[in-house]
Amino acid sequence: MPSDRVRRFLAVLSLLTLFASAACADGARPAAGSPPASGGPSRSAPPSPATTLSSPPATPSAPPAPKTLAWYLAQVPEFPPAPPPQRVQLPPGSSVPLWFRVPTDQKVAFITIDDGALARPSAVIDFIREAHIPVTMFLNSPAAAAHPDYFRQIEAAGGVIENHTITHTSLPGRPYAYQKHEICGAADKLEQLFGKRPTLFRPPFGSRDANTLKAARDCGMIAALHWRETVDKGKVRYQTPTKVVKPGDVLLMHFRPALMDDLLGALRAIYKSGLTPALLTDYIQ
């Protein structure tokens, strides 16, 4: 039988063995947040897959409804920039020159709109402004006086106001004094309304005689303009068999209900001919 001393030693040895085993077990457990032992599988839960925020599929935008402003704007060709204008030489004399086309070889053409009494489509103002259409308006002074705000808005959008007489009557064969009153009276009124005296003149119907061109000069005009193409209801009518807008050509249309179509028709014809629209007053000064 072992002695008491031996029994006490064995008991102490057993206790020490138990404490050592517990310490080893605690030392093998990794601390919180520590990575797993090298080579061992991770016991942490796999990360959740990232949530993908996908936008709904894009809905193709519907084309603009026909004959709306957006539709007209979408139809405007993309023109090359207009060249720096080369001013034309004005001939001396007691009468103004009458031009069917501006004497220039630059690749430009000129859009003109006559009268002003019959119709004034409101969308035309925005169309000219948004599409940057250079237009010259030959106005009868009573129409301008009756609707000055309309024409001022086109002027603010880049248009220019010029002279088309008072009553739009045919001038050839009329006395010089009568013709001078028609031209000077319109110029005076347009200057009063818009703060700038016209310098370009278009005789009504394109009709003129020697008195017409002399009276125009005496009223301060520097040139009279005819045309090479007319535009009505969107259709361009050519005055030459080639059916092409040539450099310097003047296109004529009127303030009518279909003016939006006329402007678009003119722009397409100018583009098809390899030209760019420009302002008459940039060339004739």
C-alpha positions as CSV (number, residue, x, y, z in Angstrom):
1,M,0.0,0.0,0.0
2,P,1.4,3.3,-0.8
3,S,2.1,5.7,2.0
4,D,0.1,8.9,2.6
5,R,3.0,11.0,1.1
6,V,2.8,9.0,-2.1
7,R,-1.0,9.3,-2.3
8,R,-0.8,13.0,-1.9
9,F,1.9,13.2,-4.6
10,L,-0.2,11.2,-7.1
11,A,-3.3,13.4,-6.4
12,V,-1.3,16.6,-7.0
13,L,0.1,15.0,-10.2
14,S,-3.4,14.2,-11.4
15,L,-4.6,17.7,-10.8
16,L,-1.6,19.2,-12.7
17,T,-2.3,16.9,-15.7
18,L,-6.0,18.1,-15.8
19,F,-5.0,21.7,-15.7
20,A,-2.4,21.2,-18.5
21,S,-5.0,19.5,-20.8
22,A,-7.5,22.3,-20.3
23,A,-4.8,24.9,-21.1
24,C,-3.9,23.2,-24.3
25,A,-7.5,23.0,-25.3
26,D,-8.0,26.8,-24.7
27,G,-4.8,27.7,-26.6
28,A,-5.9,25.8,-29.7
29,R,-9.1,27.9,-30.0
30,P,-8.4,31.0,-32.3
31,A,-9.2,34.4,-30.9
32,A,-12.4,36.2,-32.2
33,G,-11.8,37.9,-35.5
34,S,-8.5,36.0,-36.2
35,P,-8.1,34.2,-39.5
36,P,-8.3,30.4,-39.5
37,A,-5.2,28.4,-39.2
38,S,-3.2,28.1,-42.4
39,G,-4.4,25.2,-44.6
40,G,-7.6,24.7,-42.7
41,P,-11.1,25.5,-44.1
42,S,-12.7,28.7,-43.0
43,R,-15.4,28.3,-40.5
44,S,-16.8,31.8,-41.1
45,A,-20.0,32.1,-43.2
46,P,-19.4,32.9,-46.8
47,P,-20.1,36.6,-47.7
48,S,-23.5,37.4,-49.1
49,P,-23.4,38.0,-52.9
50,A,-23.4,41.7,-53.8
51,T,-26.8,43.1,-54.7
52,T,-26.8,44.2,-58.4
53,L,-28.9,47.3,-59.0
54,S,-30.1,47.0,-62.6
55,S,-32.0,49.8,-64.3
56,P,-35.1,48.9,-66.2
57,P,-34.6,48.4,-69.9
58,A,-34.6,51.6,-71.8
59,T,-37.7,52.3,-73.7
60,P,-37.1,53.6,-77.2
61,S,-38.3,57.1,-77.5
62,A,-41.2,57.6,-79.8
63,P,-40.5,59.7,-82.9
64,P,-42.1,63.2,-82.7
65,A,-45.6,63.4,-84.1
66,P,-45.7,64.7,-87.7
67,K,-46.1,68.4,-88.2
68,T,-45.1,69.3,-84.6
69,L,-42.2,71.7,-84.0
70,A,-40.1,68.7,-82.8
71,W,-40.9,66.9,-86.1
72,Y,-39.9,69.9,-88.2
73,L,-36.7,70.4,-86.2
74,A,-35.8,66.7,-86.7
75,Q,-36.1,67.1,-90.5
76,V,-33.7,70.0,-90.8
77,P,-30.5,69.0,-92.6
78,E,-27.1,69.5,-90.9
79,F,-25.4,72.2,-93.0
80,P,-21.7,72.9,-93.1
81,P,-20.9,76.3,-91.5
82,A,-21.5,79.2,-93.7
83,P,-18.3,80.7,-95.1
84,P,-17.2,84.2,-94.0
85,P,-19.3,86.4,-96.2
86,Q,-17.7,88.3,-99.0
87,R,-19.6,91.5,-99.6
88,V,-20.6,92.1,-103.2
89,Q,-19.8,95.2,-105.1
90,L,-22.7,97.7,-105.5
91,P,-22.8,99.4,-108.9
92,P,-22.9,103.2,-109.0
93,G,-25.7,105.0,-110.6
94,S,-29.1,106.7,-110.0
95,S,-31.0,103.4,-109.8
96,V,-30.6,100.3,-107.6
97,P,-29.5,97.1,-109.3
98,L,-32.1,94.3,-109.6
99,W,-30.7,90.9,-108.8
100,F,-32.3,87.5,-109.3
101,R,-29.3,86.1,-107.5
102,V,-26.7,87.7,-105.4
103,P,-23.5,88.0,-107.5
104,T,-21.3,85.6,-105.3
105,D,-19.6,82.3,-106.0
106,Q,-19.7,81.3,-102.3
107,K,-21.8,78.2,-101.6
108,V,-24.7,80.1,-100.0
109,A,-28.4,80.7,-100.9
110,F,-30.9,83.2,-99.4
111,I,-34.3,82.5,-97.9
112,T,-36.8,85.4,-98.2
113,I,-40.4,85.7,-97.0
114,D,-42.8,88.3,-98.4
115,D,-46.0,90.3,-97.3
116,G,-47.1,89.5,-93.7
117,A,-50.8,90.2,-94.0
118,L,-52.3,86.8,-94.9
119,A,-51.0,84.4,-92.2
120,R,-48.4,84.4,-89.4
121,P,-48.0,80.8,-88.1
122,S,-46.9,81.1,-84.4
123,A,-44.6,78.0,-84.6
124,V,-42.5,79.7,-87.3
125,I,-40.9,81.9,-84.6
126,D,-39.6,78.9,-82.6
127,F,-38.7,77.0,-85.8
128,I,-36.5,79.9,-87.1
129,R,-35.0,80.4,-83.6
130,E,-34.3,76.7,-82.8
131,A,-33.1,75.7,-86.3
132,H,-31.1,79.0,-86.7
133,I,-32.7,79.8,-90.1
134,P,-31.4,83.0,-91.6
135,V,-34.4,84.7,-93.2
136,T,-35.0,88.1,-94.8
137,M,-38.6,89.4,-94.5
138,F,-39.9,91.8,-97.2
139,L,-42.9,93.3,-95.4
140,N,-45.7,95.5,-96.4
141,S,-45.7,98.3,-93.8
142,P,-49.5,98.0,-92.8
143,A,-49.0,94.3,-92.0
144,A,-45.9,95.1,-90.0
145,A,-47.8,97.8,-88.1
146,A,-50.7,95.5,-87.4
147,H,-48.5,92.7,-86.0
148,P,-45.2,94.3,-84.8
149,D,-44.6,91.8,-81.9
150,Y,-44.7,88.8,-84.3
151,F,-42.1,90.2,-86.6
152,R,-40.0,91.5,-83.8
153,Q,-39.7,88.0,-82.4
154,I,-38.6,86.7,-85.8
155,E,-36.1,89.6,-85.9
156,A,-34.8,88.7,-82.4
157,A,-34.4,85.1,-83.7
158,G,-32.1,86.3,-86.4
159,G,-34.4,87.5,-89.2
160,V,-34.0,90.8,-91.0
161,I,-36.8,93.2,-92.0
162,E,-36.8,94.8,-95.4
163,N,-39.1,96.9,-97.7
164,H,-42.0,95.6,-99.8
165,T,-44.0,98.8,-100.3
166,I,-47.2,100.0,-98.5
167,T,-50.1,98.6,-100.5
168,H,-48.4,95.8,-102.5
169,T,-49.7,97.2,-105.7
170,S,-48.0,96.7,-109.1
171,L,-45.7,99.6,-109.7
172,P,-44.7,99.6,-113.4
173,G,-46.5,102.4,-115.4
174,R,-47.3,104.4,-112.3
175,P,-45.9,107.9,-112.0
176,Y,-42.5,108.3,-110.3
177,A,-44.1,110.3,-107.4
178,Y,-46.6,107.5,-106.7
179,Q,-43.9,104.8,-106.7
180,K,-41.6,106.9,-104.5
181,H,-44.5,107.3,-102.0
182,E,-45.0,103.5,-101.9
183,I,-41.3,102.8,-101.3
184,C,-40.4,105.7,-99.1
185,G,-43.6,105.5,-97.0
186,A,-43.0,101.8,-96.3
187,A,-39.3,102.5,-95.4
188,D,-40.3,105.3,-93.0
189,K,-42.9,103.1,-91.2
190,L,-40.6,100.1,-90.9
191,E,-37.9,102.3,-89.4
192,Q,-40.4,103.7,-86.9
193,L,-41.6,100.2,-85.9
194,F,-38.3,98.4,-85.7
195,G,-35.6,101.1,-85.2
196,K,-33.7,100.4,-88.5
197,R,-34.4,101.7,-91.9
198,P,-34.5,99.0,-94.6
199,T,-31.9,99.1,-97.3
200,L,-33.1,96.2,-99.5
201,F,-36.3,96.3,-101.6
202,R,-38.5,93.8,-103.3
203,P,-41.1,95.2,-105.8
204,P,-44.5,93.6,-105.5
205,F,-44.8,90.6,-107.9
206,G,-41.2,91.3,-109.0
207,S,-42.6,93.9,-111.4
208,R,-40.7,97.1,-112.0
209,D,-39.7,99.8,-114.5
210,A,-37.1,102.5,-114.6
211,N,-39.1,104.7,-112.2
212,T,-39.3,101.8,-109.7
213,L,-35.5,101.4,-109.5
214,K,-34.8,105.1,-109.4
215,A,-37.4,105.7,-106.7
216,A,-35.9,102.9,-104.6
217,R,-32.5,104.5,-104.8
218,D,-34.0,107.9,-103.8
219,C,-35.6,106.3,-100.8
220,G,-32.3,105.0,-99.5
221,M,-32.4,101.4,-100.9
222,I,-29.2,99.9,-102.2
223,A,-30.5,96.9,-104.1
224,A,-33.8,95.3,-105.3
225,L,-34.2,91.5,-105.1
226,H,-36.1,89.2,-107.4
227,W,-35.8,85.4,-107.1
228,R,-34.6,82.2,-108.7
229,E,-36.9,79.7,-106.9
230,T,-40.3,79.9,-105.3
231,V,-41.6,77.7,-102.5
232,D,-45.3,77.0,-101.8
233,K,-46.9,74.2,-99.7
234,G,-43.4,72.8,-99.2
235,K,-42.7,72.3,-102.9
236,V,-39.8,74.2,-104.5
237,R,-40.4,75.5,-108.0
238,Y,-37.3,76.2,-110.0
239,Q,-37.0,79.0,-112.6
240,T,-34.2,77.3,-114.4
241,P,-34.2,73.9,-116.2
242,T,-31.4,72.5,-114.0
243,K,-33.6,72.3,-111.0
244,V,-30.7,73.1,-108.7
245,V,-30.2,75.9,-106.2
246,K,-27.0,77.7,-107.4
247,P,-24.7,79.8,-105.3
248,G,-26.2,83.2,-104.7
249,D,-29.8,82.1,-105.5
250,V,-32.7,83.9,-103.8
251,L,-35.7,81.7,-102.8
252,L,-39.1,83.3,-102.4
253,M,-41.9,82.2,-100.1
254,H,-44.8,84.1,-98.3
255,F,-46.3,84.4,-94.9
256,R,-49.0,81.7,-95.5
257,P,-50.4,78.8,-93.4
258,A,-47.9,76.3,-94.8
259,L,-44.9,78.5,-94.1
260,M,-43.3,75.7,-91.9
261,D,-43.4,73.3,-94.9
262,D,-42.0,76.0,-97.2
263,L,-39.1,76.7,-94.9
264,L,-38.3,73.0,-94.6
265,G,-38.6,72.6,-98.3
266,A,-36.2,75.4,-99.0
267,L,-33.7,74.1,-96.5
268,R,-33.8,70.6,-98.1
269,A,-33.3,72.1,-101.6
270,I,-30.4,74.2,-100.4
271,Y,-28.8,71.3,-98.7
272,K,-29.3,69.0,-101.7
273,S,-27.5,71.5,-103.8
274,G,-24.4,71.6,-101.5
275,L,-25.1,75.1,-100.2
276,T,-25.7,76.7,-96.8
277,P,-28.4,79.3,-96.1
278,A,-27.1,82.9,-95.4
279,L,-28.5,86.4,-94.8
280,L,-28.7,88.9,-97.6
281,T,-27.5,91.7,-95.5
282,D,-24.2,89.9,-94.8
283,Y,-23.5,90.1,-98.5
284,I,-25.2,93.4,-99.5
285,Q,-24.3,96.4,-97.5
